[in-house]
């Protein structure tokens, strides 16, 4: 998707980006942020998780564990999906051509120091990336309570990375639906079913999952959820 197409999508949704042909500017940033803030943001309930667990044939506590770990259970922050922008993914998606000119958003190597602590900084990174490359920008962030990368948009049923970001901005139920598609599409349900947290984390978070102790954190979150249910 190019900037002209994105602007037309935003206009169709009722927002006012910059005029076609104009440089990416404040009106574009405001329109994107508004479009990704104005969703209904309905909350998930236990019934939603139980239905999803039935579909995957897993313990509901296992899905809650992923939810707890990936975004600390915070699907939305200030009305927008909780995100994490990944500079190394953006670098890869754009052939490393912005590494020198935009080192805060494009890095050949993974670098924890490039992660702003607050959501406003992460959204700033995303918008700066979108200004350079629409698809690569939206593809290089993970969204919502399950923190699925936009580069996985197709397996989650979205036509483009932008469409995925917009879907993730609607409701927690939309985020859960994307999680179901992702887990099934990646063949991760079996690992989740047998509580093989290392195998699940490797498929879900990548081969560097141990650096962030994802498997250990998932196991601990699952134990907490199980204990709470038994209490």
Buried (B, 14 or more C-beta within 10 A) or exposed (E): BEBEEBBEBBEEEEBEBBEEEEEBEEBBBBBBBBBBBBBEBEEBEEEBBEEBBEEBEBBBBBBBBBBBBBBEEEBBBEEBBBBBBBBBBBBBBBEBEBBEEBBBBBBEEBEEEBBBEEBEEBBBBBBBBBBBBBBBBBBBBBBBBBBBBBBBBBBBBBEBBBBBBBBBBBBBBBBBBBBBBBBEBBEBBBBBBEBBBBBBBBBBBEEEBEEBEBBBBBBBBBEBBBEEEEE
